[in-house]
Amino acid sequence: MELISKEEFKELINYHGNNCISIYIPTHRAGVEVNEKQDAIVLKNALQAVNADLQKKGLNSQTIEQLLKPGFELYNNEIFWNSQLDGLAVFMADDFFKVIQLPFAVNEESYLNNSFYISPLLPAITNNEEFYLLVLSKSDAIFFQGNAFGLQRLEVEGLPNGMDDVVHFEEKEDQQLFRQGGKGGTGSASFHGHGEGQLDDKANLGIYFQEVDKTLFTEVLHDKHVPLVLAGVEYLIPIYKGVSKYNNIANEAITGSQEHESPHVLFTKVREILEPYFEQETKKRLENYYNQIATPLTSSMPDKVIPASFYAQVSDLFICKGEHIWGRFNEVDNQLEIHAEKQDGDECLINQAAAKTYANGGSVYLLEREQMPKESIIAAFMRY
């Protein structure tokens, strides 16, 4: 489920040229916007706006056409526009073209600079959220791996097909269980329960869930410390919790029959449960900032934070979504210019600070304005 690899991200950070084009547009998974190709039209409009900017720079029509050719080819690719997520990032330069589909919304923006505008990509590369979802029913156990952007079903070797796939028998290594066909077993066996072929009481549900838990723990969870969310009819949840050896099962579960629910809907439900958990790291970093606010280790002044990011001094950088500081920074001479409005040759210094902080091993947090320290648009906790 990796949206963009660290190598690809570093490639974008390190690319510099006279005409680096960055385009971000919101897109749609379904609906009238897809049927009427509205997302493609938004990209076309952005390309035309960049065309005008390139003309202002004095580039001739042939050079502009060659530079924007991959973008217009993408606009004309009807198959591509039928399979979108929530956002799209397009990067173009001389002999460079990259498209990234994003499962989160972005603002419609386009930039022509000497480097790529990468700040809106930060959630895709810096977010290390991880969790698992187990959808339980008598007829199946469905296991998903998830992150901040979606779910992916994992086929786990040996995971029971359902309660009828787990039966009492003689010996199965160190446990008295045996599989009747399906995933992980062959042969036949007699059931022990309320009658032959029936495993529907609490005790036999426990046996089934023990096998599910053992398989998941052995194959996946033995070295994990991330949340596991359970989903299923309400009475099944405490039975599974009662037999599980995994120590990080979320307190709250998704109740009701979920085995036929779509991954997209399940993902939305899981995120509602886990959002407070995943906000803890950001809160911890902000608390650390506030605890040191009276010391030289913190600053929300651009003229201090921006140079510090270039010189690998920033441990945690907090930047405000959608904000820009236009200007230039000469790293060799340590000369910073900040302009109230964008001027020719200016770069977004917030974008550059984020890129440098990430490249230097620091952490970058993209926040809403109300989350920012002192309602600033850039702030940093320093290494020294």
N, C-alpha and C positions, 0 to 999 in steps of 0.2 A: 504493500500500500504506500510505498514511498512515492511522493509526488515529484520530488526533484532530489537528486543525489547531492551530497556535499561537494563532489567533484564538479558537477554541473553548476552549482551555485557559485563555487569559487571561480569557475570559468567566466561567469557573468560579472563577478566582482572585479576580476583582473583584466577584463577586456577594456581597452581604451582606444579611441579613434576619433576622427573628426565628426563623424555622423552616426552616433549611437542612438537608435530609435527604440523607445520603450512605449508599448501600448497596453493598457489594461481596459477591459470591458466586462461588465456583468453579462452573464449568459443564462440560459434557461434549459432545464432538463426536458421539459414538455410544455404543451400548451400552444396558444395562438402565436406566441413569439417564435416558436420553432416552425410551425406550419407556414408562417408568412415570412420566414427567413429574416426576422428583425435583427437577430444578433449579427448576422453577416452584414446587414446594412450599417449597423453601428461601427463595425470594423472598417467598412468602406469609407464612412465619413471621417473616421480617425486618420486613415491613410491619406485622404484628400487634404486634411488639415496639415499633416506632416509635409505633404507635397508643397503646400504654400510656404511653409517655414523654410524648406530647402531652397525654394526659389528666392526667398528673401536673402538667403546666405550667398546667393550668386551661382549656385550649381546649374549647369545646363540641363536641358530636358532629357537628353540621352542618359546622363549620369543618374538623374533622379529616377528615370524609368527602370534602370537596371537595379538600383538600390531598393526600390519598392516592389519589384516584380514578384518576389516570393509572397509578399503580403496580399497582393491582388490575386495570385494563384490560390491562396488560401480562401479568399473571399468567394471565389468561383467553385470551390470544392463542396458540392451539395451534400455528399455523404458525411463529410466532417461535421457539418452544422446540424445534422440529425442526432449527434451523440455528444451533447455538451453536459458540463456540470454546472457550477454556479458562477464561475469566473474564468477569464482567459487572459493570459499574458503572452505578448508577442514581442520578440526582440530581433531587431534587424540592424545590420551594419555591413560594411564592405566584406563580402564573402562570409557572412555570418547570419544565421537564421535559426531561431529556436521558438517553439510554441509550447506553453505549459497550461494544461487544463487544471483548474483549481476547484476543489469542492467547497469553497467558501466565497462569499460575495466580495467584489472589489468595486471601487469607484471607477467611473469612466475617466481615464486620464491618458494623455500622450505627451511624451517628452523627447526633445532632440537635444542631446548634450554630448560631451566627450566621454561619458561613461554611461552605463545602463542604470536605470532607476529600479532598485531592487527592494526597497522598503516594504511594499505590499506583499512580497514573497516571504517575508520573515516568519509568519506563522507556519508556513509549510516546512521550513528548514530548522527552526529553533524549537518547535514544539516536540517534546519527547513524551507526551502522554501515551500510555499503553494500558489496556485493560482486556478482560475476556468476558464473554457472555455465554452462558449455558442455558439453552432452551430445553426444558424438561417436559416430557409427557410419558404416558405409559407405552406409547408406540414408538418413541424415538428420543434420542439425546443429541441435540444439534449444538455444535461448539463453534464459536466465533472468536477471532482476534480483532481488536479494535484500537483505533487511535483517535486523535482529535477530529478526523475528517471522514471516517467511515468504518464499516465492518467488512471483514472477509471471512468466509466460512473456512474452517480448517477440517480436513479429513484426517482424523486421528486413527491410526491403525489399532484395531482391537476394540474400538468403542462400540458398545452394544447397539443393535438396531432397535431395541425396545425391551420391555419387560419380558416378553416371550423368548428373547434371545439369551436370557440368563436363567439357568436351572440348577437345582441341586444334583450333584452326582457324587462320585467317590472323591477323588483328589485332583485338584488342579494346582500343581505346585504346592504352595502353602495355604491354599484356600479351598473350601469345599463348594466350588462352583463349576459349572460346565456350560458351554454354549451349544445351542441347537441351531446349527446352520448360521447363515448371515455372516456378519463381519467377525472373524476371529474364532470360528468353531465349526466342527463337522460332527456327524453322527447323531444319534438319538439318545434321549434320556427320559426318565420319568420325572414328573413334577411332584413337589410336595407342597400342598397348600390347601385350598378349599375344595380341591377336586382335581382330577387329572387335567392338565392343560391350562389351569388357571393360576395366575399369580396376581391377585388383586387386593390382598390385605396389606396392612401396614408393615408387617414383618417382611413380606416378600418384596414390597417396594424398597425396603431398606436393603435387602440383598441386591436388588437391581442397581440401586444407587451406589452401594459399596463398589460394585464392579465398574460403574461409570467413573466414580471418584478415583479408584485405584488406577484405571487406565489413563485418565487425564493426568494424574499426579506423576505416574511413571514416564509417560511420553512427553509431557509439556510442562507441567506446573512445579516440578520438584525443585527447580532453582529460581522460581519467580517470586516476586514480592509485590505484584500489582493487583488491583481490585478484580475480583470475579463477581459479576452480577448474575443472579439467577432469575429465570423467567419461567412461569408455568402456573397452573391452577393452584390456588392459594394453599391448599392442604399439602401439596407436594414439597413446598419450600422448606418447612421445618424438618421434614423427614430427611431431605438431602443434607441440610446443615448438621443434623444430628450424627450423620455417618462420615462426613467429609473430614479429611485430614489437612485440607488447605486452610491456612490461617488468615487469608485475606478476602474472605467472602463479604461482599457489601451487606450492610444491615438491611437496606431497603431492596426489595425485589420488584420485578415487573410481574404483576399478578394477572391471572386470566389465561385462557388458551392462546398461546403465542406461536405454536409450531407452524402455522401457515401464514404468519405475518411476514411482510417484506423486510429485507435487511435495512432499507432506508427508514422505515417506520420504527423498527427495533432500535436503530441507532439513535433516533431522536429521543426515544424513551430512556435509553441508557444515559445519554448525555445529561438529561434532566436530573438523574440520580447522582451522577458523578461530578457535576460541575463544581460543587463546593470543594470536593476533594482535590480537583486539579487546579483550583485557584489558590491552594495553600502555598505553592512554591513562589508565585508572584507576590503574595501577601508577605511571605517570609523575607523576600528580597527588599520589599518596600519598608518593612519594619526595620530591617537592618540599616537602610538609608536614614530613616527618621531617628534611629537611635544614635547615629553618628552625625546628625545634622549640624551640630555646633563645632564640628572638627573640619580640618582641611580635606578630609576624605570624601566629602560630598560637595556637589555644586549643581546649580540649575542655571548657571550663567553660560550662554553659548560661547563666549570668548575664552572660557576656561575648558569647557567640556570638549569642544571640537578639536583643539590641538591635542588634548590628552588622549583622545581616541586614536589619533594618528601615531602617537608615540607609545602605544600599548600600555597606557596607564589605567585604562578603564576596566574595571571588573564587571560591573552591571550598568548597562545603559538603558535608560527609559526614554522612549520617544513617543510623541503624540501622533495618533493616526491622522493621516491626511494633511499634516502640517509641513511647511517648508521654511528653510532659512536659506536665502539665496546669497551667493558670494563666491569667494575663492580662498583657498588656503595653500600657501607655498610651504610645503613640508621641509624643504631644505633651509629656508631662511626663517621659518616660524613666523610668517607674515599672514595675518588673517584679515580679510575684507568681508564685511557683511553689508548687504544692500537691502533697503526697504522694499524695492521691486526688482524683479529679475532683469539683469543686464546681459548684453552679449557676452558670451564666454562664461557666464555664471553656472555653477553647479548647485544642486540642493545639498547643503552642508549637513543636514540631518541624515540624508541618504548616505553620504560619504562617511559620516561618523559611525553609522550602523554597520556599513561594509567593513570599515577598518576594525571596529570592535570585534566583530565576528571573526575576521581573518586573524586577529591577534589572540584568539582564544577566550574572549569575554562573552558575556551573555547579553542578549538584546531583548527587551520587552516592549512590545507595541501595545500602547494603552489608549483608552479613551481619555479625553481631556480631564474629566472629573477624577480619574485615577492618578493623574500625574502629580508628582511632588510639587507643592506650591502652585499648582495649576500652570506650571511651566510647559513648554513644548519639547524641551530636552533636559535631561538631568542624568547625573552619573554618580556611582559609588566607585571610588578610586582604589587601585591596588596599593598605591603609595602616594 
